Amino acid sequence: VIINPMAAYALSRFKLKQSVSLLLFCLATMAFPAEVTMIPNFLLIKQLGLLNTFWALILPGAASGFSIFLLKGFFDSLPPELYEAGMLDGASEMTLFYKVTLPLSGPIFAVIALNAFTGMYSSYLFAMTIEQSQKQWPLMVWIYELGAQAAPNYAMMAALMCAAIPTLIVFLFAQNVIMKGIILPSYK
């Protein structure tokens, strides 16, 4: 939610020769499942000395080709007159980004945040691979271990139901923002 908007804004606002190549590279990252990149990511995290840290879970998902592609499409749909008016008033690119683009991007940020949250919250295989310390395990790895210890079915179902509650809460908050972004522009 921090890195992706800046990359998409740069691709949208500055028409470079390489922007099509960069966008195609972002789209190419969506062609491969996460399991394909798991071993290279593990080796990179090991070389950086980040094994068994929370950074090992956060950094690989910090930039997403899908999010950049989605945000660039949204930023391209914003009227250029807004930016021209801001530039006439003497606003810098950072001011245009923070004061014009970000306030208008609430619905798309809700979609990106929901996607990032569900991806990180439900990460199991990669988290189990890079976090050997039980203190660093995310919830899904703990639930898997609960099942591996032959817990009764009712305990597994209760654990999965409790694990679904945070996702439901985040979805409800994101849904309100997304629906406002769909409904409000139709009234203008």
N, C-alpha and C positions, 0 to 999 in steps of 0.2 A: 504494500500500500504506500510505501515511501519511494522506492527505487523505480517501480514501473511507471508511475505518472510522469516522472521527470524524463525518462527515456522516450515515452510516447509523445510528450510535449515537444521534445527536440525533433523527433521524426515528423511531427505534424506541422510545426511552425517553420522549420528551416528546410527548405527544399534542396537537399544535397543529391549529388549523383549516386551516392552509395545508399540512399534511403530505401530504395527498392530492394537492394541486396540484403540490407539489414532486416527489413520486414520479411523477406523470404527466409532468412536464417531463423527469425523468431517463429515463423510458421513451421519450419522444418523441425524445430524442437518438439512440436506437438505430434509429429509423426511417429515418434518412438515412445514406447511405454517407459515408465520410471524404472522398471526392472533392468532395462538395457543400460541405463546410466548408473546403476547402483554400484557396480564394482569400480568404475573410474572415480565416482564421487567418494567412495570409501577410501581409495588410495590417496586422493587429494587431501581429504580430511586427516588421514593418518600422517601425511607429509607435513601438513600445517600444524600438527600437534594438537588437534582439536577433538580427538576421540574422547568419549565419556564427558563431554561438556554440552551445555545447552546450545552453544553456538553451532555445534555440529548438526543440530536439528533445525536451526533457524536459517543459517546462511545458504544452504542449497536451494531453499524455496524463496529466497529474497527477491529474485527476478524471475519472471515467468513470461515466456513467449506469448502465451495465450492472453495474458493480462495486457501486455504491451500492445498486441494487435487490437484487442477490444478497446482499450483506451485511445489509441491512435484514431480509430474509426469514430469514436465519440468526439474527440477534439477536432477532427476534420469537419464535423457537422456544426460546430459552433460558428456563428456569423463572424466573418473577418472584420466587419465594421466595428465590433467591440474592441478589437485589438488596435485598429486604426485610430479610434477615438482615444484610447489610452495612450498611444504613442504621441498623438497631438498634444495631450496634456502633460507629456514629459515623463511617462512611466517607463521604467526599465523592463527588460524581459522578466526578471524575477518578480517585479511588482505585478506585471500582467499575469504571470503564472499564479501567484498567491492571491491576488485581489480580484481577478476576472475568471480565470479558468477553474480554480479549485472550488469556489462557491457554487458554480454552475454544475459541478460534476458529482454532486451528492448521490444520485441514483446509480451511476456507474461505479462509484467507489463502494457502494453497498454490495453490488454484485461481486466486485473483486474481493472485498473483505470476506464475504460469505464463502466464496470459493477458496480463498487462502485459509480461512479458519477450518473449514471441513477437511481440506487436504492435510493440514498439519495435525489436526486433532485426531484424525482417523489413521494417521501414518502408523503402520505396524512393521512391515518388513524392513524398511530402511532404518527405522528407529531401533529395531531389535539387532540389526547388524552393527550399528555404530555405537550403541550404548550398552556396553557389557556390564556396567555398574547398575545394580538394581535401584540405586538412589536416583538415577537419571531416567528411568523408564517412563514413557508416557502411559496413559491409562489403558490404551488398547493392548500393549504388551503385557500389562498386569492381568488383564482379562484373559488373554491367551494362556498365560501361566496358570491362572485359576482353573481353566478348563483342562490343562495338561496334568494337573494334580488330581484329576478325576473328581472334580466338584460335582455335586448333584445338579441336575438340569434346572431346578428352580433357582439355585444360587446363580447359575450362569445367566438365566433370563433376567433375574433381578439386577445383576451387575450391568448387563447390556441396556436395560431400561434406564438405570441411573446414568449410564454413560451417554444416552441419547438426549437427556434433558438440556445440557449446555448448548448442544447443536440446535435444538428446538428454540431455545431462548434467543440465540443469535439470529436464527432465521426470522423469528417474529419481529425483531428490531429492524433487520435489513428489509423485510417485506414492506414495512410501513414507509421507509425511505424510497424504495423502488416504486411502490404504488403512487406515492406523491409525485415522483418524476414522470410517471406515465399519465396521470390524470391532470395535473396542473397545467402542462403546456397545451392541452386541448381546450382549456377555457380562455386562453389568450387570443 
